[in-house]
Amino acid sequence: MIATAVLAVGAATAAATGFDLFTGDDPGQAAPDLPASTATVDKGTIVDSRNENGTLGYGDTLTLGARLSGTVTALPDSGAIVKRGQALASVDNGPLVLMYGDLPAYRALSAGTKGADVKQFERNLAALGYDGFTVDETYSWQTALAVREWQKDLGLTGTGVVELGRVVFAHGEVRVDALKAAPGDQSGPGTALLTYSGTEQVVTVDLDVAQRRLAVADAKVKVRLPNGRTAAATIAEVRTVIVAGETGQDPKTKVRLRVTVDDPKDVEGLDQAAVKVGFAAEKHENVLTVPIGALVVLGDGRYGVQAVENGAVRTIPVETGLFADGRVEVSGDGLAEGMTVGVAA
């Protein structure tokens, strides 16, 4: 049975929707007049949905900080896609090369160096078409020979040593977000050159902590786009973040969702935009529902519906559940699918 504690909430919801509630007779009494309007008791699924603001974009951005000293000589355009082996920037006409991997570069690599970072680098070198070495955790002299060839192809001096800052590792191809420097600027450790993100378009939603119940990983949602279309999407990631408050206010804790659109074609032609994300906050299946206007107010804070049967009206006490889309979930003895009930005009 649906908890009677929700009845007070139901009354508030009904009032907020602009529906009038009948004032009903005592249960079982026949009403002398038939309702002017009627509806049918339906059986099915009712969904309590919520809409939250979101932003269509490319997700979180990272900053490319220089580690090589010199002069910035080239930068890509904002919005450019950079793939493995391509330059994210150039310092003293030497490219800072993008490679794929989870481990950030933290030291120079040369013959005799061993570790997981060596294997990650060698895996990329092999993917770029260089060979003659074994992809493992040892930077061998064969690796150094392949690196010399790679360096010469980039227009660099073939030393066989990969200096710290020459290679930038990311999870995959990246999209340049914004430039933080310009050609001619001085580069050095800590200098911000640009920001970048992934290339997959995603929707970011920041929920208040009170709405955390909406944040269910892998749950399906609907994204309302600026062009009026609705795209099916999935909650791909849920995490807690601290965001800056308004001027003079403290930072706030938010639940950040990364939502991926199921079909990328749905967002083709859109770059960044404000969107609405629809969540199914709660869903009850195989339940009876009636229009909210079918509820009548009984004594003692109870509710009922007026069943129209054989030219007479019988009031049936009910308990209410979810309210959604102008309908309310109801249950009660004597209530059945297909019954006709009165509705407030």
Buried (B, 14 or more C-beta within 10 A) or exposed (E): EBEEEBBEEBBEBBEEEEBEBBEBBEBEEEBEEEBEEBBBBBEEEBBBBBEBEBBBBBBBBBEBBBBBEBEBBBBBEEEBEBEBBBBBBBBEEBBBBBBBBEEEBEEEBBBEBEBEBBBBBBBBBBEEEBEEBEBEBBBBEBBBBBBBBBBEEBEBEBEBBBBEBBBBBBEEBBBBBEBBBEEEBEBEEEBEBBBBBBBBBBBBBBBEEEBEEBBBEEBEBBBBBEEEEEBEBBBBBBEEEEEEEEEEEEEBEBBBBBBBBEEEEBBEEBEEBEBBBBBBBBEBEEBBBBBBBBBBBBEEEBBBBBBBEEEEBBBBBBBBBBBBEEBBBBEBEEBEEEBBBBBBE
